[in-house]
Every structure is written in structure tokens, then in C-alpha cells.
Amino acid sequence: MIFLSGRFMPLEDATISVLDRGFIFGDGIYEVIPVYSRHPFRLREHLARLQNSLDAIRLANPHSLDEWTEIIGQVIAGNAGEDQSIYLQITRGPAKRDHAFPPRITPTVFVMSAPLTPPPAAVRECGVTAVTAADNRWLRCDIKSVSLLPNVLLRQTAIEAGATETVLLRDGLLTEGAASNIFVVHHGVLLTPPKSHLMLPGITYDVVLELAAADGIPSDIRQISEAEVRGADELWLTSSTKEVLPVTLLDEQPVGDGRPGPVYRRMARCYQEYKTGVMRGEGDQ
């Protein structure tokens, strides 16, 4: 079951206008919310990020917090699986094709669920490979826009190289991954770039920093040079669906000794304990 502009229905019954501005211009935003044991994780934080994206594109939020909570709850209840991934998209709606905002328009709201499958234990134990590329996206990467063609192309670069992710570099500095945030470990210190218009403010990014502080892992939020990325003792990628994964091969060169490092192993333990004790707790966190 999905939700589309005021109605719950089977996915196969859903239709939108070919003049929808999300289809014509990519004029819309989205969110992805992980659900554990049928509880949406950090729902308020995800909806706050949704609001920030709506504000950035000057589109009024079509629902209140309570309404979103009800809609998302019904979609979760209407789909199988204790763990789900909720995809939520809002576009400016259908109108005559013109770049300027239409004066009166009804947004298109779409919410669906998909199974949430964590990375296999073998992947967490062995790590993944990544490649680097120039970050050639626009300058408002903090907006969770449906206009994802640059990310699609950058991610495809990784796929064609047999890798999991593309690590992005802009003007000699690390920004993020094509579909993830990136962390670096140097001499036992966890490093990550500061939130800015050049990266998406990840919810898992926040969780990792909170867990590091709680477990006594030193961290520093600062600009990270390409040389530091290539010379890292450890390299991680994080996202709601990938959780925390170690990158053990970058551009066909081993990261550190080519195996998941000791700081990653601490974080992996903390993350799984947090997932069991908090993410699956009663209510959103």
C-alpha cells in the first residue's frame, strides 16, 4: 500500500500527470526514513530535514507533523515486514510547462515502503571497495532534491568499476559519497567534513558522531584533504540503508592494511548495540 495525494491505494493503481513538475523539471524533494520493528527511526529529525528542503525550494509543507506521523504510520501498517524503508516525495505538482512557479498549484505527495535489508555480516567484516571522482554536482547538495542525475552518474561510475561507492572530491577536499556520507580515521581520530551546502546532512552521520562521543572515540569535524583521504588508516561510508561500512580498497589501493580497522570495529559494535537497544525501541527516537 502507498499514499498518493490524499489517498491510500495499491502501488499498481497509482498514477500522476505527465505535466507534474517533478517529472518535467525535477522540481521536488524527498526523504528516506528507516523503520525498525515497525517504528520509524528519528522521525522528527527526518521531517525537520524535509522541512528544510521544502523551505529551500519555497514549497509549503502540505502536512503537519501529526499528519505526517499518521500517514507514515498507516503506510508502515499497510506493508509487510518489521523493517522497512519509507520513501517520501513531494513535488510542486502538475501545471503547464513553464520554468516559473505556477501561481496556484497543488503539490503531489507520494509515500511508499520497501523492505529494509541491512548489509550482510560478511560485507561488514570484509569491507567494500570505492573509487574517487570530482564532485561536479550543483552547489545546493544540502537540499534533498529529486534532481539526482549527477549522483546517478557518479554512482554508476562506481558500479562500472565493480565498486560500491564513489567518494567525491571538490577543489582538493572531501565532500561525501554519491549516496552516502564519508568518515576518515587518522591515528585513531575520527574525521568527517562539516555540514555545508556541499553535502547532505545525514541522519546516520549524526548517529555515528553521537556514538563516537559516547564510546570515547575522539572525533574532529573539519575539512579533509584528498591526501588525507588517500592516506587514511580507515575509511567508512554511512547511510540509512548501508548503516556503517568500512572501505578497504580505494581506487584499487588498500586503505590502511586493507582490512576493517580497530576504530571501525568499535563503531560497528556500538552501532549494532544501538540498533538493538534504541532503534528497535518503542516510538521514534
C-alpha positions as CSV (number, residue, x, y, z in Angstrom):
1,M,0.0,0.0,0.0
2,I,1.1,3.5,-0.8
3,F,-0.1,7.1,-0.2
4,L,-0.6,9.4,-3.1
5,S,-2.0,12.9,-2.6
6,G,-4.6,12.2,0.0
7,R,-5.4,8.5,-0.8
8,F,-4.1,5.1,0.3
9,M,-4.0,2.6,-2.6
10,P,-2.1,-0.3,-4.1
11,L,1.1,0.8,-5.9
12,E,-0.1,-0.6,-9.2
13,D,-3.1,1.8,-9.1
14,A,-1.0,5.0,-8.6
15,T,-0.8,7.5,-11.5
16,I,0.4,11.1,-11.8
17,S,0.1,13.7,-14.5
18,V,2.9,13.8,-17.2
19,L,2.8,17.5,-16.5
20,D,3.9,17.1,-12.9
21,R,6.8,19.4,-12.3
22,G,8.7,16.6,-10.6
23,F,8.6,14.7,-13.9
24,I,9.2,17.8,-16.1
25,F,11.7,19.7,-14.1
26,G,12.8,17.5,-11.1
27,D,11.0,20.2,-9.1
28,G,10.6,18.4,-5.8
29,I,12.3,16.9,-2.7
30,Y,12.3,13.6,-0.9
31,E,13.2,11.8,2.3
32,V,14.1,8.2,3.2
33,I,13.2,7.0,6.7
34,P,14.4,3.7,8.0
35,V,11.8,1.7,10.1
36,Y,12.9,-0.9,12.6
37,S,10.4,-3.3,14.2
38,R,7.7,-1.1,12.7
39,H,9.0,2.1,14.4
40,P,10.3,4.9,12.2
41,F,13.7,5.9,13.3
42,R,14.3,9.6,14.2
43,L,11.1,10.6,12.5
44,R,11.2,14.2,13.8
45,E,14.7,14.7,12.5
46,H,13.8,13.3,9.1
47,L,10.7,15.5,9.0
48,A,12.8,18.5,10.1
49,R,15.2,17.8,7.2
50,L,12.2,17.5,4.9
51,Q,11.1,21.0,6.1
52,N,14.5,22.5,5.4
53,S,14.4,21.1,1.9
54,L,10.9,22.5,1.3
55,D,11.9,25.9,2.6
56,A,14.9,25.9,0.3
57,I,12.8,25.4,-2.8
58,R,10.0,27.7,-1.5
59,L,7.3,25.0,-1.3
60,A,4.8,25.0,1.6
61,N,4.6,21.8,3.6
62,P,1.3,20.1,2.7
63,H,1.0,18.3,6.1
64,S,1.6,19.0,9.8
65,L,3.9,16.9,11.9
66,D,0.9,15.0,13.3
67,E,-0.5,14.4,9.8
68,W,2.9,13.1,8.5
69,T,3.1,10.8,11.5
70,E,-0.3,9.4,10.8
71,I,0.3,8.9,7.1
72,I,3.7,7.2,7.6
73,G,2.2,5.0,10.3
74,Q,-0.5,3.9,8.0
75,V,1.9,3.1,5.2
76,I,4.0,1.1,7.6
77,A,1.0,-0.8,8.9
78,G,-0.2,-1.5,5.3
79,N,3.0,-3.2,4.2
80,A,4.7,-6.5,5.3
81,G,8.0,-6.6,7.1
82,E,9.1,-5.5,10.5
83,D,11.9,-3.5,9.0
84,Q,11.0,-1.1,6.1
85,S,12.4,1.9,4.2
86,I,9.9,4.7,3.8
87,Y,10.3,6.8,0.7
88,L,8.5,10.2,0.8
89,Q,8.4,12.6,-2.1
90,I,6.8,16.0,-2.6
91,T,6.8,17.8,-5.9
92,R,5.4,21.2,-6.8
93,G,2.6,19.4,-8.7
94,P,1.1,19.4,-12.2
95,A,1.0,22.6,-14.3
96,K,1.5,24.0,-17.7
97,R,5.2,23.7,-18.6
98,D,6.9,26.9,-17.6
99,H,10.0,27.4,-15.5
100,A,8.4,30.0,-13.2
101,F,6.4,28.8,-10.2
102,P,2.7,28.5,-11.1
103,P,0.6,30.9,-9.0
104,R,-1.9,28.3,-7.8
105,I,-0.9,24.6,-7.7
106,T,-1.5,21.5,-5.6
107,P,1.7,19.6,-4.6
108,T,1.9,15.9,-5.4
109,V,2.7,13.9,-2.2
110,F,3.9,10.3,-2.5
111,V,4.8,7.9,0.3
112,M,5.8,4.2,-0.3
113,S,7.5,1.4,1.6
114,A,10.2,-1.0,0.6
115,P,12.0,-3.8,2.5
116,L,14.9,-2.6,4.6
117,T,17.7,-5.1,4.3
118,P,20.9,-4.4,6.3
119,P,24.4,-5.1,4.8
120,P,25.3,-8.8,5.2
121,A,27.7,-9.6,8.1
122,A,30.3,-10.7,5.5
123,V,30.3,-7.3,3.9
124,R,30.7,-5.6,7.3
125,E,33.6,-8.0,8.1
126,C,35.5,-7.7,4.9
127,G,34.7,-4.2,3.7
128,V,33.8,-2.7,0.4
129,T,35.6,-1.0,-2.5
130,A,35.2,2.6,-3.7
131,V,36.5,4.9,-6.4
132,T,37.1,8.6,-6.3
133,A,35.7,11.2,-8.7
134,A,35.4,15.0,-9.0
135,D,32.3,16.3,-7.3
136,N,30.6,18.0,-10.3
137,R,27.2,18.4,-8.7
138,W,25.4,21.7,-8.1
139,L,26.1,23.9,-5.1
140,R,23.0,23.1,-3.1
141,C,23.7,19.5,-2.1
142,D,22.1,20.1,1.3
143,I,18.7,20.1,-0.4
144,K,17.4,16.5,-0.7
145,S,16.2,17.2,-4.2
146,V,14.7,14.6,-6.6
147,S,17.1,16.0,-9.3
148,L,19.6,13.3,-8.7
149,L,21.1,12.8,-12.2
150,P,24.6,13.9,-11.1
151,N,24.5,11.4,-8.2
152,V,23.2,8.7,-10.5
153,L,26.1,9.2,-12.9
154,L,28.7,9.3,-10.1
155,R,27.2,6.2,-8.6
156,Q,27.3,4.5,-12.0
157,T,31.0,5.2,-12.1
158,A,31.4,3.0,-9.1
159,I,29.2,0.3,-10.4
160,E,31.1,0.1,-13.7
161,A,34.4,-0.1,-11.8
162,G,33.0,-3.0,-9.7
163,A,32.9,-0.8,-6.6
164,T,30.2,0.0,-4.0
165,E,30.5,3.8,-3.8
166,T,32.1,6.9,-5.4
167,V,34.0,9.1,-2.9
168,L,33.6,12.7,-4.1
169,L,36.3,15.4,-4.0
170,R,35.8,19.1,-4.8
171,D,38.7,21.5,-5.0
172,G,41.0,19.0,-3.3
173,L,38.7,18.4,-0.4
174,L,36.4,15.6,0.6
175,T,32.7,16.3,0.4
176,E,30.7,13.0,0.6
177,G,29.8,9.9,-1.4
178,A,27.4,9.7,-4.3
179,A,24.8,8.2,-1.9
180,S,26.5,8.3,1.5
181,N,28.5,10.4,4.0
182,I,32.2,9.6,4.4
183,F,34.3,9.3,7.5
184,V,38.1,9.1,7.7
185,V,40.2,7.7,10.6
186,H,43.8,9.1,11.1
187,H,45.8,8.0,14.1
188,G,42.7,6.9,16.0
189,V,40.8,10.1,15.4
190,L,37.5,10.0,13.5
191,L,37.3,12.8,10.9
192,T,34.4,14.0,8.8
193,P,33.6,17.2,6.8
194,P,31.4,19.8,8.4
195,K,27.8,20.1,7.2
196,S,27.5,22.7,4.5
197,H,25.7,23.4,1.2
198,L,28.1,20.9,-0.4
199,M,26.8,17.8,1.3
200,L,23.6,16.3,2.5
201,P,23.2,16.5,6.3
202,G,22.9,12.7,7.0
203,I,20.9,11.4,10.0
204,T,23.3,8.4,10.2
205,Y,26.1,10.9,10.1
206,D,24.7,12.4,13.3
207,V,24.2,9.0,14.9
208,V,27.9,8.0,14.2
209,L,29.2,11.1,15.8
210,E,26.9,10.7,18.9
211,L,28.1,7.0,19.3
212,A,31.7,8.0,18.9
213,A,31.3,10.6,21.7
214,A,29.5,8.1,23.9
215,D,32.2,5.4,23.4
216,G,35.2,7.8,23.9
217,I,36.3,7.7,20.2
218,P,38.0,11.1,19.5
219,S,36.5,12.9,16.6
220,D,37.0,16.2,14.7
221,I,34.6,17.8,12.2
222,R,36.8,19.7,9.7
223,Q,37.8,20.0,6.1
224,I,39.6,16.8,4.9
225,S,42.1,17.0,2.1
226,E,42.4,14.5,-0.8
227,A,45.8,13.5,0.6
228,E,44.2,12.6,3.9
229,V,41.6,10.5,2.2
230,R,44.2,8.6,0.3
231,G,46.4,8.2,3.3
232,A,43.7,7.3,5.7
233,D,44.1,4.5,8.2
234,E,40.4,3.7,7.8
235,L,37.6,5.0,5.6
236,W,33.9,4.5,6.2
237,L,30.7,5.2,4.4
238,T,27.4,5.7,6.2
239,S,23.8,5.9,5.2
240,S,20.3,4.9,6.5
241,T,20.4,1.7,4.3
242,K,24.1,0.9,4.4
243,E,24.5,1.7,8.1
244,V,28.3,1.9,8.6
245,L,30.6,0.1,6.2
246,P,34.4,0.1,6.0
247,V,36.0,0.9,2.7
248,T,39.0,-1.3,2.4
249,L,40.0,-0.6,-1.2
250,L,40.0,2.9,-2.8
251,D,40.9,3.3,-6.4
252,E,42.4,-0.2,-6.4
253,Q,44.7,0.7,-3.5
254,P,44.3,-0.7,0.0
255,V,43.0,1.6,2.8
256,G,45.3,1.1,5.7
257,D,46.2,-2.6,5.8
258,G,43.3,-3.4,3.5
259,R,41.1,-4.7,6.3
260,P,38.5,-3.1,8.6
261,G,40.3,-1.2,11.3
262,P,40.1,-1.2,15.0
263,V,38.1,2.1,15.2
264,Y,35.6,0.7,12.7
265,R,35.2,-2.4,14.8
266,R,34.4,-0.3,17.9
267,M,31.9,1.7,15.9
268,A,30.3,-1.4,14.4
269,R,29.8,-2.9,17.9
270,C,28.3,0.4,19.1
271,Y,26.0,0.8,16.1
272,Q,24.6,-2.7,16.4
273,E,24.1,-2.3,20.1
274,Y,22.3,1.0,19.5
275,K,20.3,-0.6,16.7
276,T,19.1,-3.3,19.0
277,G,18.5,-1.2,22.1
278,V,17.3,2.1,20.7
279,M,16.3,1.9,17.0
280,R,14.0,-1.0,17.8
281,G,12.7,0.7,21.0
282,E,9.1,1.9,21.4
283,G,8.3,5.1,19.4
284,D,10.5,7.2,17.2
285,Q,13.9,8.3,18.5
